[in-house]
Structures are given as structure tokens and as C-alpha cells.
Amino acid sequence: MAALDAAVARARRLGLERGEPLERAKRLFAFLHRDLIASGYEASATDLAHVLETGRYNCVSSAVLYDALLERFGIEAAGVEVPGHAFSLVRVPGGDVDVETTCPGWFDAMGDEAALGRMVERATGFAYLSDRHSCMRREVDPLGLVAIVYYNRGVELARVGRFDEAIAANLKALAIDPASASSLQNLVASYNGWALRSARASRFEEALALIDEARAIHPFDPVFRLNERAVFAHWTADLAGRGDFARAVGVADLAVRRAPGDASFRGARAAVFARWARATASIDAG
């Protein structure tokens, strides 16, 4: 906040509060890139302390800072979320203006949709959605942009296997913006990643508990049933591989009780019995 206050003071000394709203928005955009985020795009640069210390930014952090500057100078702004990306929407007389805050030359190329698209793709790797009516666009208020900050943290934490922290970050995002489909999707993915890692480490009860916790939040995602099958398959195979067929059958029975209508679980139970019978026959023959 101190760094932002200092930047606003510098902008006022430069006279950037003068002029029509669109002209002020353009000058503040140039000031943002010259004074606060001059070091270039960095996909993981979401944390505003890091951004202000290094000058590196991503789509969300640059949009948050730009909207904060606009607010200080009496210009209304919002955010726009598209899959994996975000940018600013500036409200000025004459109509709303999309501003891709990752692109320093944005205002210079306005009116040339092809050039704007190339600019966004070069800067971020994402396609620019110029169609205001696209179902992929979702307008968010300033708190919605904050939610995207937490979502981005969740993505990075899940990518490095810190699933518990990723879940916490995405729950924060959803607490701020319950309509965020991206945060919900990443929350589910984090639970699933953690559950599968637990299963691979033979922590099968933990894996099932994680699946159940995730299912309580988002009951109808089909990936939970797929991962549940994978956990039970690993669990019964682990027990049968160690010759503990009685416990393997017990685990298969648990699977059937959890999902009595799932034919794959009943088939897995039969397969455990068949493997037990072959092992017994082999011992008898020996």
C-alpha cells in the first residue's frame, strides 16, 4: 500500500489526473508500465509485493494494479476473466474499453484487432477475445480480481505438488468469488492430485477421505468416481500382491458398499476371489 501510495503521488506530480477519462486511462497505463512494472511479463508473478519489488508482472497482478490506479484517479474499472487469463475493462464515456494490461503497446494498437490479438499472444500465449458477447468472457468486480490472485496461487502450488496449500488458496478464491468456475476446477484437480499421490504411497484410507471431502464440495464431478476406482484397484492389488487375500476381499466389499450400482467394483471383487483361488490352487499343487 505504501508503494502504491507513492506511485499515485508521483502520478499526481506528473499531472496525470488532468484530461478526459480515456486520456487519463491511457496516460496511467503508460505510467504503470514505465514506473511500476517495467521489467516484463512473468507468468507466476501474482504476488503484488513481488511485482512491486521486481517490476515483473502477469495478467492478474498488472490488472489489479491498473484498476487500483484508475480508482485513485476517479475512473471506474472492472476485470474480465477468460479461461486461464484476465485483463481490465475500463468504463469511460462512449463505452467500455478492454485493456490487456500485459501489453505495454496496447493503446497504440487500438482499432487494429489483428495487431491486438498478435500482441496478446506474444505477451502471454493466450488468445485475445475481442467479442464482448463471447460466453468465455466473465466480468468480475475488484474482489473478483483478488479471487483470481488466489486461484493463480493455487495453480502454482498444485503444479509443484503442494496440494494442501493449493486447496486452501482455491477455497479462499471461492469464498471471495463463489461463481468462479476456474477456482472450482482447480480445487477439484488439487484434491484429485493429492488423493492419487496418497494412493501411490499406499495411503489408501487417506486417498478415499480426500475424494469424499472433494465430493462434498462438488458432488457431481465424474472424475471422483474414476479416481475412486483407481484407489480401490491399487489397494486390492497391493494386498493381493502380498498374499493378504482376506483383506483384499474386505476392501473390494467396501468398494461395492460405497457404490453398489458400479459394475466395475463388483467385477473387481470377483477378480480378487479368482486370484485368491489361483494362488490357493498353486499352493495345493505344490
N, C-alpha and C positions, 0 to 999 in steps of 0.2 A: 504494500500500500504506500509506503514511503517513496519507493521508486516510481510508482505511478503518479503520485502527487508531484514529485519533482519534474516528471516529464510533462505533466499538464502545465506546470508553472513555466517551463521552457517554451511550450507551445503558445502560451498566452503572451510571453515576451516577444515572440515572433509575429504576433498579430493574427494568429490562425483562427481566432473566433470571429473575424470580420467576414462579410460577404454572404451570399445566398447559401442555403443549406447544402446544395450539391457541391458548390465550390469549396465550402468548408470541409465537406466529407473528402473531397479529392486531396486537399492540402493536408488534412490529418492523416490520410492514407500514406502520402509521401513522407510525412514526418515519422509515422510508425516505422516504416522500413528504413529510413535513414538514421533514426535516433534510438530505436528500441530493439529492432530485430534485423540488424544489418548483416548478420553472419550467415544467413541462408537456411534452407529447409532441412529439417532433421525429423524423420518420421516419428521417433519416440519422444520428441521434445514437447511433452504435455505439461509438465510441472512448471508453473509460472515463475517460481524462484529461479529454476534452471534457465528458463527463457530470458529473464531479465539480467541474469549474470553473464550469460554466454552470447546472447543475441541470436541463438538458434531457435527455430520455431517449427511447429507443424500446423495443420489446418485448424485444429481446435484452439490451441493457445493463441495463434495470431487472430482468430476471430474474436475470442474473449477480450483480448487487449484492444482490438479496434473498436468493438462495441462499447467497451468501457471509456475509451477516449471520446467517442461520439456522444455518449451520455453526458460526459462532463461539459461538452460544448453545445448541449441543447438539441441534439439530433437523435431522433428515435431510430433504434435498430433492433434487429432480431437475428436469430440464427436459422440456417437451413441444414437439416441433416439428410444425407443420402447414404446409401449403403457404403460404409467404410470411410466416409468423408463428411466434412462440414464446411460451411462458409457463411458469410454475413449477408444480411438483407437490410439495406438502408432505406428508410422511409423518408422521402422528400416530396415537396410539391411537384406534381407531374407524374408521380408513380414510384413504386418501389424499384430499387436498383440492386441487382445481385452484385456482390463484391467478393471475388476469390482472393482472400487475404494472403494466400501463399504466393501470389504473383505480383511482384513489385510494379510491373508494367501494365497492370490491369486497366486502369482508366485510360491509358494512352491508346489501347486497342479496342475500346468500347465501340460497338457498332459493327465490328467485323467478327461475326460468330465463329467463323472457321479459325481465325487467329486466336480468339479467346480459348477455343477448345484445345488447340495445339499447345497454348501456354499452360493450361491447367495440366494437361497430360505430361508435359515435360517437367513441371514442377513437382507433381505428386504421384503420377502414374494412374490417376483416376480420370474418368471421362466427365466432362462438364455437361450438366443437364440444364440446357437453356430453356427448356419447355416448362413454363410455370405450372402447367396442369399435369405434369408427369406424376404418376402415382408413386414414384420412387422418392419424391421430394416430401419432406415433412418440416414445416416451420416450427421452431421452438423459441420459447422466451429465453431471457438471460439465464434463468435457472436450468433450462433445458441444455444450454451450452455447458454449464457446470456439470450436469449429469454426464455429458459426453466426455468430459475430462476423466471422471471416474471410470467410465466404460473403457476409455483408452488405456488407463492403468490396468484394468482387468485383462485386457488383451495381452499386454506386455507380460504381466505376471503369469498368465496361463501359458504363454509361449515358452517360458523358462521353467515350467513345472511347479510354480508356487501357487498351487490350486486353492489352498485355503484363503490366501490373501486375494486371489483373483475373485473368489466368490464374495468376499467382503466388499471389494470395490464395486462389483456389479450390483450387489444388494443396495449399496449406497446410491448408485445411479438410479435404480428403480424406485428407491424411496423418494428421490427428488423428482423423477420423471417416470411415473408408472406406465406410461404409454410407450416407452422406449423398447421397440422390438429388438433392436440390436443388443441392448443390455440383457434382455431376457435370453436371447440366443446364446450370448457368451456365458451367461450364468449357467445355462444347461450344459454347454460344452465343457465348462470348468468342472462341474460335478461329474460328468461322464469321464473326463480325463483322469480325475482323481480316483474314481471307482475302478477304472481299468488298471491303473497303476497299482492300486491296492490288491487287485485280483492277481496280477502278475507276481506280486510279492507274497502270494498265498495268504493275504489278509482278507479272506472271503467275507466274513461277517461284516467287517468294516466297509467293504465294497457294496454289499447289499444295503447297509444303513445309509450310505451316501446316495444310492439310487432312490431309496424311499424318501429321503429328505428332499431330493430334487423333484421327485414326482408329486410331493405335497405342494410344491410351489407351482409346478407346471404339469398338471396331471395327464395331459393327452399327447405328450410328445412320444412318438413311436420308438425313438431311439432308446428309451429306457428299457423297453421290453427286449430289444436286441442285445443290449449290454447285460441285462439280467440273464439272458440265455448264455452269453459268453462267460459270465461269472460262474454259473452253475456247471457249465461244461468244464471249465478249468478246475473247479472244486472236486467234482466227481472223478475227473481224470487223475487228479493229484492223489486222491485217496485210493482209487483202484490201482494206480501205479505202485503204491506202497503196500498193496495187498490188503488194505483195510476195506473190504467189500461191504461189510455190515454198515459201516459209517457212510460209505458211498451211497448205499441204498437209502439210508436215512436222509441224506442231502437231496437225493432225487425225489424222495417223498415230499420234502419241504418245498421243492420247486413246484410239484404238482399241486400242493395245497395253496401256494401263492397264486397260481394261475391255472385253475382246474380246466379251463377251456383251451389251454395251449397244448396242441397235439405234440409239439416238439418236446415238451417236458415229459409227457408220457412215453414217448419214444426213447428219450434219454434214459428213463428209469428201466425200460426193458433192455436197453443196451448194457446197462450196468449188470443186470442179472445174467445176461448172456455171457459177459466177460467173466463173471464170477463162476459160472458153470464151466466155462472152458478151463479156467485156472484150476478148479477142483478136479476136473477130468484129467488134466495133465498130471496133477499130483497123484491121483489114483493109479494112472497108467505107469507112473514111475515106480 
